């Protein structure tokens, strides 16, 4: 339970961090909240020779509004999301999701950038970023680029990040006024990864669903955008038949692993239930 030896670096700018990653190569790892990397180091499953701590880079923190988008620095913590009036008013589903991530101690240290960047299928925020159609700013030795969250995740722990790149910011379009939202998460205990979870963002018109997006957590090796499930409820009043159709369409794309949270069939079953609950709760909030 003791990490191997490593050299510690604390750059003061993104430029310095990128230079260190380029100079040190594969032996270096950036450090955000550390909740994924440090446990792996303690188990000697990860043995980086260099840690590049990003906490000294002031430009990687903060929340601001830019037109119809909310821009969040990658090193902004879950606790800071919860304390933000802009998040509470413009992106309430982000607030709701942050509240079910781990526990207060973890949320004070864990960052949004770290949660979305490492490609862990159990993390809660990646599916939410798909549902919100967010984009990520990636900076590296070849400059900066924007990548849609929906194009970022390639497999478990595999993402669109190129060697030497750092995810520095998240840009999220503000949903339509009066939208409904919900993040439903089934977990074994407080602080656990989801057995299954679903994020829903929708709008209603005339008592029927006008637009809908559904995304799923920990039901595949990547977060999933359940397009067919969302289409199944558009134009409906979310009656039982529509809810069951959405759950069935969502289950059709789920491929969860059988693990300590339950066998795959059980996780698919409860995944569909999370979709139905999220749809109903989101609709109840829509104006």
C-alpha positions as CSV (number, residue, x, y, z in Angstrom):
1,X,0.0,0.0,0.0
2,X,3.0,2.3,-0.4
3,X,3.6,3.9,-3.8
4,X,6.9,3.4,-5.6
5,X,9.4,6.2,-5.8
6,X,8.6,9.2,-8.0
7,X,9.7,12.8,-8.7
8,X,7.1,15.5,-7.9
9,X,6.6,18.5,-10.2
10,X,4.2,21.4,-9.7
11,X,4.0,23.6,-12.8
12,X,2.6,27.1,-12.6
13,X,1.1,27.2,-16.1
14,X,-0.4,24.9,-18.7
15,X,2.6,25.6,-21.0
16,X,4.9,24.4,-18.3
17,X,2.8,21.3,-17.7
18,X,2.8,20.4,-21.4
19,X,6.6,20.9,-21.6
20,X,7.1,18.6,-18.6
21,X,4.9,15.9,-20.2
22,X,6.9,16.3,-23.4
23,X,10.3,16.2,-21.7
24,X,9.5,13.3,-19.4
25,X,7.4,11.2,-21.8
26,X,5.7,8.0,-20.8
27,X,7.2,8.0,-17.3
28,X,5.1,11.1,-16.3
29,X,1.4,11.3,-15.3
30,X,-0.6,14.5,-14.6
31,X,-2.3,14.6,-11.2
32,X,-5.7,16.1,-10.7
33,X,-7.8,14.9,-7.7
34,X,-5.8,11.7,-7.6
35,X,-8.7,9.4,-6.7
36,X,-8.0,7.1,-9.6
37,X,-4.2,7.4,-9.9
38,X,-3.1,7.3,-6.3
39,X,-4.9,4.1,-5.3
40,X,-3.4,2.4,-8.4
41,X,0.0,3.7,-7.3
42,X,-0.5,2.3,-3.8
43,X,-1.3,-1.1,-5.3
44,X,1.8,-0.8,-7.6
45,X,-0.6,-1.2,-10.6
46,X,0.7,2.2,-11.8
47,X,4.3,3.2,-11.3
48,X,5.0,6.6,-12.8
49,X,8.4,8.0,-12.3
50,X,7.1,11.6,-12.3
51,X,3.9,13.1,-11.1
52,X,2.9,16.5,-12.5
53,X,0.5,18.2,-10.0
54,X,-1.9,20.5,-11.8
55,X,-3.1,22.2,-8.7
56,X,-0.7,25.1,-9.0
57,X,-2.2,26.2,-12.3
58,X,-4.7,28.9,-11.4
59,X,-6.0,29.1,-15.0
60,X,-7.4,25.6,-14.8
61,X,-10.0,26.5,-12.1
62,X,-13.2,28.5,-12.3
63,X,-16.7,28.7,-13.7
64,X,-17.9,31.4,-16.1
65,X,-20.6,32.0,-18.6
66,X,-19.7,32.8,-22.2
67,X,-22.9,33.6,-24.1
68,X,-25.1,30.5,-24.1
69,X,-22.3,28.2,-22.8
70,X,-20.9,27.5,-19.3
71,X,-17.1,27.2,-19.3
72,X,-15.6,25.1,-16.4
73,X,-11.9,24.8,-15.7
74,X,-10.7,21.2,-15.5
75,X,-9.4,21.6,-12.0
76,X,-12.7,22.8,-10.6
77,X,-13.8,20.5,-7.8
78,X,-17.1,18.8,-7.4
79,X,-17.6,20.9,-4.2
80,X,-17.0,24.1,-6.2
81,X,-19.7,22.9,-8.7
82,X,-22.1,22.4,-5.8
83,X,-21.3,25.9,-4.5
84,X,-21.8,27.7,-7.8
85,X,-24.9,29.8,-8.4
86,X,-24.3,29.6,-12.2
87,X,-24.3,25.8,-12.1
88,X,-27.4,25.7,-9.8
89,X,-29.4,28.0,-12.1
90,X,-28.2,27.0,-15.6
91,X,-27.1,23.4,-15.2
92,X,-29.0,21.9,-12.3
93,X,-28.4,18.3,-13.5
94,X,-24.7,18.9,-12.9
95,X,-25.4,20.0,-9.4
96,X,-27.6,16.9,-8.9
97,X,-25.0,14.5,-10.2
98,X,-22.1,16.0,-8.2
99,X,-24.1,15.3,-5.1
100,X,-24.1,11.6,-5.7
101,X,-20.4,11.3,-6.5
102,X,-18.7,9.5,-3.6
103,X,-18.8,11.6,-0.4
104,X,-18.0,15.2,0.8
105,X,-14.3,14.4,1.4
106,X,-13.9,13.1,-2.1
107,X,-15.9,16.0,-3.6
108,X,-13.7,18.6,-2.0
109,X,-10.7,17.1,-3.8
110,X,-12.0,15.4,-6.9
111,X,-12.2,17.5,-10.0
112,X,-14.6,17.6,-13.0
113,X,-11.6,17.4,-15.4
114,X,-10.3,14.3,-13.7
115,X,-13.7,12.6,-13.6
116,X,-14.2,13.1,-17.4
117,X,-10.7,12.7,-18.7
118,X,-9.5,9.2,-17.6
119,X,-12.2,7.2,-19.3
120,X,-13.4,5.2,-16.3
121,X,-16.8,3.8,-17.3
122,X,-17.9,4.0,-13.7
123,X,-17.4,7.7,-13.4
124,X,-20.7,9.7,-13.3
125,X,-19.8,12.9,-15.2
126,X,-18.9,11.4,-18.7
127,X,-22.5,10.3,-19.4
128,X,-23.8,13.6,-18.2
129,X,-21.4,15.4,-20.6
130,X,-22.8,13.3,-23.5
131,X,-26.4,14.2,-22.4
132,X,-25.5,17.9,-22.3
133,X,-23.5,17.8,-25.6
134,X,-20.4,19.2,-23.9
135,X,-17.0,19.7,-25.5
136,X,-13.6,19.4,-24.1
137,X,-10.6,21.6,-24.6
138,X,-7.4,19.6,-25.0
139,X,-4.0,21.3,-25.0
140,X,-0.7,19.7,-25.9
141,X,2.6,20.2,-27.8
142,X,0.7,20.7,-31.1
143,X,-1.6,23.4,-29.7
144,X,-5.2,23.4,-28.5
145,X,-8.3,21.6,-30.0
146,X,-11.9,21.1,-29.1
147,X,-13.3,17.6,-29.0
148,X,-17.0,16.8,-28.5
149,X,-17.6,14.6,-25.4
150,X,-19.6,12.3,-27.7
151,X,-16.4,11.6,-29.7
152,X,-14.0,11.4,-26.7
153,X,-14.6,8.0,-25.2
154,X,-13.2,5.1,-27.2
155,X,-13.1,2.2,-24.7
156,X,-12.5,1.6,-21.0
157,X,-9.7,4.0,-20.0
158,X,-9.1,4.9,-23.7
159,X,-10.0,8.4,-24.9
160,X,-9.2,10.8,-27.7
161,X,-6.4,12.4,-25.6
162,X,-3.1,12.2,-27.5
163,X,0.3,11.7,-25.8
164,X,1.3,14.9,-24.0
165,X,-2.2,16.4,-24.1
166,X,-4.1,17.7,-21.0
167,X,-7.8,18.3,-20.8
168,X,-8.0,21.9,-19.6
169,X,-11.6,22.9,-19.8
170,X,-15.2,21.8,-20.4
171,X,-17.7,23.8,-22.4
172,X,-21.4,23.1,-21.9
173,X,-24.3,24.7,-23.8
174,X,-27.0,26.0,-21.5
175,X,-30.1,23.8,-21.9
176,X,-33.4,25.4,-23.0
177,X,-35.3,27.4,-20.4
178,X,-37.9,25.3,-18.6
179,X,-36.1,22.0,-19.5
180,X,-36.5,18.9,-17.3
181,X,-33.6,16.9,-16.0
182,X,-32.7,14.0,-13.8
183,X,-29.8,11.7,-12.9
184,X,-30.9,8.4,-11.5
185,X,-28.2,6.3,-9.9
186,X,-28.5,2.9,-8.3
187,X,-25.5,2.1,-6.0
188,X,-24.8,-0.5,-3.3
189,X,-23.8,2.1,-0.7
190,X,-22.8,5.8,-0.4
191,X,-19.6,6.4,-2.2
192,X,-19.9,3.5,-4.6
193,X,-19.8,3.5,-8.4
194,X,-23.2,3.1,-10.1
195,X,-24.6,-0.4,-10.5
196,X,-26.5,1.5,-13.3
197,X,-27.3,5.1,-13.8
198,X,-29.2,7.3,-16.4
199,X,-29.1,11.0,-17.2
200,X,-32.1,12.6,-18.9
201,X,-32.5,16.1,-20.3
202,X,-35.8,16.9,-22.0
203,X,-38.4,19.6,-22.9
204,X,-42.2,19.3,-22.9
205,X,-44.8,21.0,-25.0
206,X,-48.5,20.5,-24.7
207,X,-48.1,17.7,-22.2
208,X,-45.8,15.7,-24.6
209,X,-42.1,15.2,-24.9
210,X,-40.7,17.6,-27.4
211,X,-37.0,16.9,-27.2
212,X,-35.1,14.3,-25.2
213,X,-31.5,13.0,-24.6
214,X,-30.7,10.0,-22.5
215,X,-27.2,8.8,-21.5
216,X,-26.1,5.8,-19.4
217,X,-23.3,5.2,-16.8
218,X,-21.4,2.0,-16.1
219,X,-23.5,-0.1,-18.5
220,X,-20.8,-0.6,-21.1
221,X,-17.1,0.0,-21.4
222,X,-17.9,3.6,-22.3
223,X,-20.7,6.0,-21.4
224,X,-23.6,5.5,-23.8
225,X,-25.9,7.9,-25.6
226,X,-29.2,6.1,-25.8
227,X,-30.6,7.7,-29.0
228,X,-33.2,5.1,-29.8
229,X,-34.5,5.2,-26.2
230,X,-34.8,9.0,-26.4
231,X,-36.6,8.8,-29.7
232,X,-39.1,6.3,-28.3
233,X,-40.6,8.9,-26.0
234,X,-40.6,12.0,-28.2
235,X,-44.1,12.9,-29.1
236,X,-45.5,10.9,-26.2
237,X,-47.0,11.8,-22.8
238,X,-44.7,9.3,-21.2
239,X,-47.3,6.7,-20.7
240,X,-46.4,3.2,-19.5
241,X,-46.0,2.0,-23.1
242,X,-43.5,4.8,-24.0
243,X,-41.5,4.3,-20.8
244,X,-41.3,0.6,-21.4
245,X,-40.2,1.2,-25.0
246,X,-37.5,3.6,-23.9
247,X,-36.2,1.1,-21.3
248,X,-36.2,-1.7,-23.8
249,X,-34.3,0.4,-26.4
250,X,-31.8,1.4,-23.7
251,X,-31.3,-2.2,-22.6
252,X,-30.6,-3.2,-26.2
253,X,-27.3,-1.2,-26.2
254,X,-26.1,-2.1,-22.7
255,X,-23.2,-4.5,-22.3
256,X,-22.4,-4.3,-18.6
257,X,-19.8,-6.6,-17.0
258,X,-20.9,-9.2,-14.4
259,X,-19.1,-8.1,-11.2
260,X,-19.6,-7.5,-7.5
261,X,-22.5,-5.2,-8.3
262,X,-24.4,-8.0,-9.9
263,X,-24.7,-10.2,-13.0
264,X,-25.0,-8.5,-16.4
265,X,-28.7,-9.3,-16.8
266,X,-29.5,-7.8,-13.4
267,X,-27.6,-4.7,-14.2
268,X,-29.4,-4.3,-17.6
269,X,-32.7,-4.8,-15.8
270,X,-32.0,-2.1,-13.3
271,X,-30.5,0.1,-16.0
272,X,-33.9,0.1,-17.7
273,X,-35.6,1.1,-14.5
274,X,-33.1,4.0,-14.0
275,X,-34.1,5.2,-17.5
276,X,-37.8,5.1,-16.7
277,X,-37.4,6.8,-13.3
278,X,-35.2,9.5,-14.8
279,X,-37.7,10.2,-17.6
280,X,-40.5,10.5,-15.1
281,X,-38.6,12.8,-12.8
282,X,-37.3,15.0,-15.6
283,X,-40.8,15.4,-17.0
284,X,-42.1,16.4,-13.6
285,X,-39.6,19.2,-13.6
286,X,-40.1,20.5,-17.1
287,X,-42.1,23.8,-17.4
